[in-house]
Amino acid sequence: MRQLEGTGRGRLSRRGLLTGTGVALGGLAAAPAALAQDTPPPTDPDFGDGDPTLRPDFPPAVSVEPPAPGGVDWAAVRGQWSMAPEEVNLSAMLFASNPRIVRDAINRHRMALDARPVTYLERNNRPLQNAARAAAGQYFGTPGGDVALCENTTEGVSLLYAGINVRYGDEVLTTTHDYYVTHESLRMSLARTGGVLRKIQLFEASERTNAAEIVGRLIAAIGPRTRVLALTWVHSSTGLKMPIRAIADALAPINAGRPQGEKVLLCVDGAHGFGVENETLPSLGADFVMAGCHKWLFGPRGTGVVFGTPLGWSRVSPTVPTFLAPNAYGSWIGGYDPGPTTAARMTPGGFKAFEHVWSLIEAFQFHEGIGKAAISARTHELGLRLKDGLNQMPHITVRTPMDPNLCAGIVSFDVEGMSADAAVHKLRNGNVIASAAPYAVRHVRLTPSFRNTPEEVDYALNLLNALKPRARR
Ligand SMILES: Cc1ncc(COP(=O)(O)O)c(C=O)c1O
């Protein structure tokens, strides 16, 4: 790539600016003749609806070595990050930092966009967004055409619930354990449509419940007007992983007797299962899963995905104009109906931090290079080590189930005689990055991921052991 000149050591002098201006004006003066000779390139008025035969300038170049037969070299995997050495970050559930191949991809695109913001965008946007959708689809077992891109779980959940076709008097069933974003998106959406929101409690104690209790209470609550089950894959308060497949199976006979438009859609906030569990959309049996890619997947910050089934897409309407669907501008200019809802039409338009969107490709490659199963096993192994250690401390009550079918990477607990915030503060003083759940009842959360080591888990356990109240020492 041609180097940009005239900036000295990164500072522009007044003389340099003036010289630069002279060159630019000289170039402009010659432009009309050059323009007259050129054949105009194919137009791409919306930067997303252009020539589909264009190939990206930087096809994803980074391949990740599959794990050696003896297993994954976790130290090498960890070496992909440049984390501050003094922090023990046990908060993958919050906000990602990126492994090297994702950082490199973002940098490559950022530099190219800085050099040629319009032409690089025109050449690359459509193929790279579609490649990102295909990569996400390959990772999660769906065609790329059924993947909508968004900026985070919050946006994905709101796009779905703002656009879901729920009529006056129809019911959306959710639970008291779901997150703010699900509850608020539904409250705002149903206030407009006249739909009814019902929240039910699935268990008394997260650490003692089981799949049969959860599925039984949910299915018993479904009524003739229920159209949507709005759930969360892994509860971010208690770390409980919902038995989504079992719920889908129990829903199947109810849906079998209903017409297409009245089947109960199973919609899942996937924020804390995505990037952890070795599952796909078909294996879960959900109609929609929405997830940010900037948590457990360690993808670019400000990226997310919505996966939907054909039945699911047929039951929602877009609420934000897209730039991605092939006929987006054509239907507007031609004044015709753009047709049925597709994942492309559900992908919000507008200009974005495209270097992040496009680098999703490398984020999925990175995970698949290590292996979904290996990542899931490692995350569960570290979580179990943490829970085993916590269970030996009489001043700690673990709120996350021990059953591997009912937990993922979040480990939630309470410390006797101490608020969740105070415990998080103590841990942070010891350089362990924990968090307190933003719910009415707050628990402490430590969320080791495959980036962490057993030693880091043990270090956190030691700090927590020291929080024993005096009376217990
Ligand atoms: C269950 C759940 N959904 C969604 C979110 C928000 O995620 P995002 O930052 O991807 O919008 C959170 C927060 O971490 C969460 O706990």
The ligand as an SDF file (V2000), in Angstrom:
LIG
                    3D

 16 16  0  0  0  0  0  0  0  0999 V2000
  -28.5590  -11.6820   29.7680 C   0  0  0  0  0  0  0  0  0  0  0  0
  -27.9370  -10.4710   29.1630 C   0  0  0  0  0  0  0  0  0  0  0  0
  -28.3450  -10.0490   27.9580 N   0  0  0  0  0  0  0  0  0  0  0  0
  -27.8060   -8.9840   27.3680 C   0  0  0  0  0  0  0  0  0  0  0  0
  -26.7960   -8.2620   27.9620 C   0  0  0  0  0  0  0  0  0  0  0  0
  -26.2200   -7.0730   27.2540 C   0  0  0  0  0  0  0  0  0  0  0  0
  -25.2880   -7.5290   26.3230 O   0  0  0  0  0  0  0  0  0  0  0  0
  -24.7290   -6.6180   25.1650 P   0  0  0  0  0  0  0  0  0  0  0  0
  -23.5870   -5.8180   25.7230 O   0  0  0  0  0  0  0  0  0  0  0  0
  -24.2300   -7.5570   24.1310 O   0  0  0  0  0  0  0  0  0  0  0  0
  -25.8350   -5.7600   24.7030 O   0  0  0  0  0  0  0  0  0  0  0  0
  -26.3270   -8.6500   29.2230 C   0  0  0  0  0  0  0  0  0  0  0  0
  -25.2370   -7.9220   29.8790 C   0  0  0  0  0  0  0  0  0  0  0  0
  -24.1560   -8.3870   30.0360 O   0  0  0  0  0  0  0  0  0  0  0  0
  -26.9200   -9.7780   29.8300 C   0  0  0  0  0  0  0  0  0  0  0  0
  -26.4990  -10.1770   31.0350 O   0  0  0  0  0  0  0  0  0  0  0  0
  1  2  1  0
  2  3  1  0
  2 15  2  0
  3  4  2  0
  4  5  1  0
  5  6  1  0
  5 12  2  0
  6  7  1  0
  7  8  1  0
  8  9  2  0
  8 10  1  0
  8 11  1  0
 12 13  1  0
 12 15  1  0
 13 14  2  0
 15 16  1  0
M  END
$$$$
